[in-house]
Amino acid sequence: MGGRGSSSGMSGGSGISSFKGARVRIESDINGLNKALVNKTLNGVRDTLNEFGIPLNTLNGVGVTDSKKAMASVNGFGDLSLSRTEYSSKNSEFKKANHVADSTAYGIGTHEAGHLVSDYAMHKNNKGLSVLEKANMRKSGKWDRQVLKTAKKMNGGSLSAVSKYGSSSKGKAAHEMVAEGVSEYMRKGKNASATSRAIVKALKSYL
C-alpha cells in the first residue's frame, strides 16, 4: 500500500495537531507562517512516517529558518526547518516545479520525511557505530548509496532518475534520490515508477 493522503494534504486532519499530540516540539515562530502550507507539509511528513510504520516523534522538532537555500530541510537530529520566506506566502499552494517528484506543500513534506525514514533505518542498522560515525555516514551519502544498491537489486539490476533533482545515485546526491523516490511513491502509490517502488521496498527491508 502506498500514497496515503494526496497532494492536497487534507487527509487525517491537522498536521500541526498530529505532531503536537506526539509531543514533537513545535517552535512558536511557526505561528507567523501560512498555516495552510505548514499543515500540508506536516501532513506529508505524518503520512510518510505512518506508511513506513515509524513513530511520529522520529521528527524531533519543527522550526523556521531564514536561509533561502531550500524551502525546507531536515538535519541529522530530525529537526525540520521551514523557509520563512516561502512559508509566509499568502497563497494556499506553492507554484508547480518540474524538477522534483512533487512540488506541492504536501510533497515537500513527503520528501523531507524520506530523509527521516532513511536516517531512522540507518540508525537501526548501525547501532554499533559512534554518533560521529553515523553523522559521517549520513553526510557522505554512504547509507543512501547502500539503500539504492539494495533497491537496484530488487529492481532487476537497474535504477532510473526519479526526477531531475533525484537523478543520481552517486556521492551525496544519493541522499536526494532516496527522498525523491519516497516522495513520488507517496504521491502516486502503485503507479509510481519502478525505481521509486524499489527504493521504498528497500527502505522497508531495513526497518
Phi and psi in degrees as a GROMACS rama.xvg file:
@    title "Ramachandran Plot"
@    xaxis  label "Phi"
@    yaxis  label "Psi"
@TYPE xy
-162.459  174.981  GLY-2
67.9439  36.0477  GLY-3
-63.3108  144.89  ARG-4
76.162  -158.482  GLY-5
-160.273  174.733  SER-6
-66.296  -10.3045  SER-7
-72.8079  -22.5446  SER-8
68.3576  22.3915  GLY-9
-101.724  7.99574  MET-10
-82.9266  142.981  SER-11
73.0796  16.4138  GLY-12
81.098  -162.237  GLY-13
-73.7377  126.909  SER-14
-63.4517  -39.2463  GLY-15
-60.5127  -47.601  ILE-16
-66.4982  -33.9687  SER-17
-60.4795  -45.488  SER-18
-77.3816  -31.9518  PHE-19
-62.852  -39.4492  LYS-20
-64.4088  -26.139  GLY-21
-91.6983  9.32437  ALA-22
63.7201  32.2651  ARG-23
-82.974  136.278  VAL-24
-69.5275  122.615  ARG-25
-114.102  112.206  ILE-26
-65.1172  146.878  GLU-27
-64.2936  -24.1433  SER-28
-59.4178  -24.228  ASP-29
-59.1883  -29.69  ILE-30
-62.8141  -21.5475  ASN-31
-88.507  -0.402083  GLY-32
-96.3051  173.043  LEU-33
-71.1579  108.738  ASN-34
-61.2758  -34.9818  LYS-35
-63.3135  -43.6275  ALA-36
-67.1762  -43.1419  LEU-37
-61.2437  -45.8226  VAL-38
-62.8343  -40.8027  ASN-39
-61.8822  -43.1561  LYS-40
-65.602  -44.6384  THR-41
-68.6094  -30.4594  LEU-42
-62.0022  -40.0941  ASN-43
-63.2819  -41.5362  GLY-44
-63.6811  -48.8623  VAL-45
-59.3318  -49.2516  ARG-46
-61.8236  -36.9069  ASP-47
-69.0879  -45.766  THR-48
-60.9099  -39.554  LEU-49
-64.9659  -39.0438  ASN-50
-58.5893  -36.8232  GLU-51
-94.0921  0.972006  PHE-52
69.5286  30.9267  GLY-53
-103.911  137.122  ILE-54
-57.0046  143.387  PRO-55
-62.3808  -29.4892  LEU-56
-77.9771  10.256  ASN-57
-63.5531  -30.8118  THR-58
-76.9268  116.519  LEU-59
-77.5731  -38.0579  ASN-60
-168.773  162.855  GLY-61
-127.382  125.813  VAL-62
-141.305  -169.156  GLY-63
-122.261  143.559  VAL-64
-126.439  146.744  THR-65
-91.8401  -1.8597  ASP-66
-65.7867  141.68  SER-67
-106.817  14.546  LYS-68
-74.2414  -29.3225  LYS-69
-151.081  156.129  ALA-70
-71.1144  -31.4381  MET-71
-159.312  157.236  ALA-72
-156.395  153.183  SER-73
-120.413  131.291  VAL-74
-95.0394  -179.788  ASN-75
-67.6738  -12.2507  GLY-76
-93.152  -1.82711  PHE-77
86.0843  20.3835  GLY-78
-93.0176  127.802  ASP-79
-96.995  125.055  LEU-80
-112.975  129.79  SER-81
-105.809  138.002  LEU-82
-66.6441  122.745  SER-83
-59.8978  -41.1208  ARG-84
-62.1626  -50.8068  THR-85
-69.682  -41.4339  GLU-86
-86.4305  3.09691  TYR-87
-95.1451  -1.36231  SER-88
-56.9855  144.678  SER-89
-86.328  -5.33477  LYS-90
-75.6978  155.109  ASN-91
-86.2416  -7.10946  SER-92
-153.006  156.755  GLU-93
-81.6875  157.506  PHE-94
-66.803  144.529  LYS-95
-65.0772  135.243  LYS-96
-127.746  133.154  ALA-97
-89.2397  -3.89025  ASN-98
-89.1317  -4.27054  HIS-99
-124.898  163.722  VAL-100
-67.1618  -36.2264  ALA-101
-150.972  107.256  ASP-102
-91.2968  4.33965  SER-103
-72.0457  167.192  THR-104
-60.1824  -38.3656  ALA-105
-62.5815  -43.1374  TYR-106
-64.3794  -33.7904  GLY-107
-62.4387  -38.3166  ILE-108
-66.1341  -42.0528  GLY-109
-68.0893  -34.708  THR-110
-64.9259  -50.7751  HIS-111
-64.463  -34.1039  GLU-112
-66.5252  -28.833  ALA-113
-58.9758  -39.0041  GLY-114
-66.2604  -41.4288  HIS-115
-61.2193  -42.8647  LEU-116
-63.1056  -45.6916  VAL-117
-62.9706  -42.7693  SER-118
-64.0363  -40.5339  ASP-119
-60.7283  -45.0073  TYR-120
-64.7142  -38.4177  ALA-121
-61.5732  -47.9903  MET-122
-62.8685  -40.0645  HIS-123
-65.1077  -33.6297  LYS-124
-99.5547  3.62333  ASN-125
-137.574  46.919  ASN-126
-65.3878  -20.8931  LYS-127
-81.372  -8.41133  GLY-128
-86.6129  154.166  LEU-129
-75.4081  167.635  SER-130
-58.7212  -41.465  VAL-131
-65.9378  -41.715  LEU-132
-63.4003  -39.7361  GLU-133
-66.8974  -39.1191  LYS-134
-62.8137  -41.8721  ALA-135
-67.5828  -36.7913  ASN-136
-63.1054  -40.9745  MET-137
-68.5585  -49.5574  ARG-138
-63.8497  -37.777  LYS-139
-76.8564  -17.1883  SER-140
86.1564  5.76394  GLY-141
-59.9016  -44.1074  LYS-142
-65.498  -44.9575  TRP-143
-65.0471  -31.6025  ASP-144
-66.1426  -35.1239  ARG-145
-65.2552  -42.187  GLN-146
-60.6845  -44.2198  VAL-147
-67.799  -33.3667  LEU-148
-63.4414  -42.3705  LYS-149
-65.8743  -42.7055  THR-150
-61.9541  -38.3697  ALA-151
-62.2048  -43.1844  LYS-152
-62.7234  -40.5893  LYS-153
-69.5976  -20.9933  MET-154
-104.741  25.6924  ASN-155
76.5272  19.6097  GLY-156
94.5827  11.1803  GLY-157
-146.387  151.685  SER-158
-135.206  144.741  LEU-159
-115.278  164.613  SER-160
-61.5987  134.178  ALA-161
-80.9063  -38.974  VAL-162
-158.828  177.035  SER-163
-63.2601  -38.1099  LYS-164
-72.9621  -30.3711  TYR-165
-113.816  63.9513  GLY-166
-115.436  -5.8552  SER-167
-127.64  137.105  SER-168
-100.383  9.39321  SER-169
-97.937  147.386  LYS-170
53.928  -144.165  GLY-171
-69.1811  -20.3316  LYS-172
-62.4234  -21.8313  ALA-173
-58.918  -31.8917  ALA-174
-55.4126  -44.5767  HIS-175
-78.1266  -31.353  GLU-176
-65.3192  -39.9822  MET-177
-63.2796  -47.5673  VAL-178
-64.4596  -37.5205  ALA-179
-68.2629  -35.2354  GLU-180
-62.2564  -43.2765  GLY-181
-63.7369  -43.7731  VAL-182
-62.8016  -43.4686  SER-183
-65.7858  -40.0135  GLU-184
-62.3577  -40.699  TYR-185
-68.6569  -26.5558  MET-186
-83.5501  -40.6366  ARG-187
-108.556  -15.2237  LYS-188
60.6517  -130.218  GLY-189
-64.9023  -14.1482  LYS-190
-91.708  3.19511  ASN-191
-68.4452  163.58  ALA-192
-62.343  157.751  SER-193
-59.2329  -35.4131  ALA-194
-64.2302  -46.8587  THR-195
-63.9285  -40.9449  SER-196
-63.9664  -37.5163  ARG-197
-68.8628  -38.2118  ALA-198
-62.3861  -44.5358  ILE-199
-64.5411  -42.6361  VAL-200
-62.462  -40.3278  LYS-201
-64.6644  -45.634  ALA-202
-59.8472  -43.9234  LEU-203
-64.7874  -27.5247  LYS-204
-69.2807  -18.5052  SER-205
-95.1644  -3.58426  TYR-206
